Amino acid sequence: MQDQETAGTQGGGIVATTDWLVFQQSAIHGTGGFARRDIPAGTRIIEYVGQKISKAESLSRCEESNQYIFSLNDHQDIDGNVEWNPARYINHSCTPNCDAELDEDRVWIVANRDIRAGEEVTFNYGFDLEDYKEYPCRCGATSCLGYMVAEEFHDHVRKHRALSASL
């Protein structure tokens, strides 16, 4: 497990630090994770930790607008909405520099390219199309879709936006 210090969230200062990241105010949204030093592609930056819950409990929490849940396997999910999970502060991007990877019921945030010191670390939250318009994206990428959806749905959202614009 990584060394981790957690601090208070008052005043927009540093919320937490790990070996690779410092969590502080983000231009994307609220708090974000920023590289403390250069991070090589392929690096496991941080584990996304939390409470392991049943699929039924996961559904209940999702219905209560909990957006911090990852699917682990056919029977369990992980609810990362816990104080001891600074990875929950990593923001979404339509052009992320990290991926969330599942490895034996553990979720890792892994650099998909080299990341420079000071750069905000992001990953695609992978939301589906259900109610996607309720999850606007503010990542600022030139190819930003305007919504937080999985890459597999990008073309669908682009087509829908083009159709809406032509009406």
C-alpha positions as CSV (number, residue, x, y, z in Angstrom):
1,M,0.0,0.0,0.0
2,Q,1.2,3.5,-0.7
3,D,2.2,6.0,1.9
4,Q,-0.6,8.4,2.4
5,E,-1.4,11.4,4.4
6,T,-4.8,12.9,4.6
7,A,-5.5,16.5,5.7
8,G,-8.7,18.6,6.1
9,T,-10.5,20.0,3.1
10,Q,-10.9,23.6,4.4
11,G,-9.7,26.6,2.4
12,G,-9.0,24.8,-0.9
13,G,-5.6,23.7,0.3
14,I,-4.0,20.3,0.1
15,V,-6.5,17.5,0.9
16,A,-4.1,14.5,0.8
17,T,-0.8,13.4,-0.6
18,T,0.5,10.0,-1.8
19,D,3.9,9.0,-3.2
20,W,2.8,10.1,-6.7
21,L,0.0,12.6,-6.1
22,V,-1.1,15.7,-4.3
23,F,-4.8,16.4,-4.0
24,Q,-5.8,20.0,-4.2
25,Q,-8.2,22.4,-5.9
26,S,-8.8,21.7,-9.6
27,A,-9.8,23.8,-12.5
28,I,-11.8,20.8,-13.8
29,H,-14.0,20.3,-10.7
30,G,-13.6,20.7,-7.0
31,T,-10.5,18.8,-5.9
32,G,-8.2,16.9,-8.2
33,G,-5.1,14.8,-8.1
34,F,-1.9,16.3,-9.5
35,A,1.4,14.5,-10.2
36,R,4.0,15.4,-7.6
37,R,6.8,14.3,-10.0
38,D,7.0,12.9,-13.5
39,I,5.1,9.6,-13.8
40,P,6.1,7.1,-16.5
41,A,3.4,5.4,-18.6
42,G,2.3,2.1,-17.1
43,T,2.7,3.2,-13.5
44,R,0.1,2.1,-11.0
45,I,-0.4,5.6,-9.4
46,I,-3.0,4.8,-6.8
47,E,-5.4,2.1,-5.7
48,Y,-9.1,3.1,-5.7
49,V,-10.1,1.7,-2.3
50,G,-13.4,1.6,-0.4
51,Q,-16.1,-0.5,1.1
52,K,-16.8,-3.8,-0.7
53,I,-20.6,-4.1,-1.1
54,S,-23.1,-6.4,-2.7
55,K,-24.6,-5.6,-6.1
56,A,-28.0,-5.0,-4.4
57,E,-26.4,-2.5,-2.0
58,S,-24.5,-0.9,-4.9
59,L,-27.8,-0.4,-6.8
60,S,-29.3,1.2,-3.8
61,R,-26.4,3.6,-3.3
62,C,-26.3,4.5,-7.0
63,E,-30.0,5.4,-6.8
64,E,-29.0,7.8,-4.0
65,S,-26.6,9.5,-6.5
66,N,-23.4,7.9,-5.2
67,Q,-21.0,8.3,-8.1
68,Y,-18.0,6.6,-6.5
69,I,-18.9,2.9,-7.2
70,F,-16.7,0.6,-9.3
71,S,-17.8,-2.9,-10.4
72,L,-15.4,-5.5,-9.0
73,N,-16.9,-8.8,-10.1
74,D,-20.2,-10.5,-10.6
75,H,-21.1,-10.3,-6.9
76,Q,-19.4,-7.2,-5.5
77,D,-18.7,-3.6,-6.1
78,I,-16.5,-1.1,-4.3
79,D,-17.9,2.1,-2.9
80,G,-15.0,4.6,-2.9
81,N,-17.0,7.3,-1.1
82,V,-14.9,6.9,2.1
83,E,-12.6,9.4,3.8
84,W,-9.6,7.1,3.4
85,N,-9.9,7.0,-0.4
86,P,-8.2,10.1,-1.9
87,A,-8.4,8.5,-5.4
88,R,-12.1,9.5,-5.3
89,Y,-10.9,13.0,-6.0
90,I,-9.4,12.1,-9.4
91,N,-11.5,13.9,-12.0
92,H,-12.9,12.7,-15.3
93,S,-11.6,13.7,-18.7
94,C,-12.7,12.9,-22.2
95,T,-8.9,12.6,-23.0
96,P,-7.6,11.0,-19.9
97,N,-4.0,10.4,-19.0
98,C,-4.9,7.3,-16.9
99,D,-7.1,4.3,-17.0
100,A,-8.9,2.5,-14.2
101,E,-7.8,-1.1,-14.3
102,L,-9.2,-4.1,-12.5
103,D,-6.7,-6.6,-11.1
104,E,-8.1,-9.4,-9.0
105,D,-10.9,-7.4,-7.4
106,R,-8.7,-4.3,-6.9
107,V,-9.0,-1.1,-8.9
108,W,-5.8,0.7,-9.9
109,I,-5.5,4.1,-11.6
110,V,-2.7,3.5,-14.1
111,A,-0.9,6.1,-16.3
112,N,-1.7,5.4,-20.0
113,R,1.0,7.9,-21.1
114,D,3.9,9.8,-19.4
115,I,2.5,12.4,-17.1
116,R,4.5,15.5,-16.2
117,A,5.0,16.8,-12.7
118,G,2.1,19.3,-11.8
119,E,-0.2,17.8,-14.5
120,E,-3.7,16.9,-13.3
121,V,-4.3,13.1,-13.3
122,T,-7.6,12.1,-14.9
123,F,-9.4,9.0,-16.1
124,N,-12.7,8.4,-18.0
125,Y,-15.4,7.5,-15.4
126,G,-17.0,5.1,-17.9
127,F,-20.6,6.2,-17.3
128,D,-23.2,4.6,-19.6
129,L,-25.8,6.5,-21.6
130,E,-28.5,6.3,-18.9
131,D,-29.1,9.8,-17.7
132,Y,-25.8,10.9,-19.2
133,K,-27.1,14.5,-19.6
134,E,-27.2,14.8,-15.8
135,Y,-23.4,14.4,-15.8
136,P,-21.8,17.4,-17.6
137,C,-18.1,17.3,-18.2
138,R,-15.8,20.3,-17.6
139,C,-12.5,18.7,-18.5
140,G,-11.5,21.4,-20.9
141,A,-10.1,19.0,-23.5
142,T,-10.4,20.2,-27.1
143,S,-12.3,17.0,-27.9
144,C,-14.5,17.3,-24.8
145,L,-18.0,15.8,-25.4
146,G,-19.6,17.9,-22.7
147,Y,-20.7,14.8,-20.8
148,M,-19.0,12.1,-18.7
149,V,-19.5,8.9,-20.7
150,A,-17.4,5.9,-21.5
151,E,-15.3,6.1,-24.7
152,E,-17.5,3.4,-26.3
153,F,-20.4,5.9,-26.3
154,H,-18.5,9.0,-27.6
155,D,-19.7,8.5,-31.2
156,H,-23.3,8.2,-30.0
157,V,-23.1,11.4,-28.0
158,R,-21.4,13.3,-30.9
159,K,-24.1,12.1,-33.3
160,H,-26.9,13.1,-30.9
161,R,-25.3,16.5,-30.3
162,A,-25.0,17.1,-34.1
163,L,-28.6,16.1,-34.7
164,S,-29.8,18.4,-31.9
165,A,-27.8,21.3,-33.3
166,S,-29.2,20.8,-36.8
167,L,-32.8,21.1,-35.5
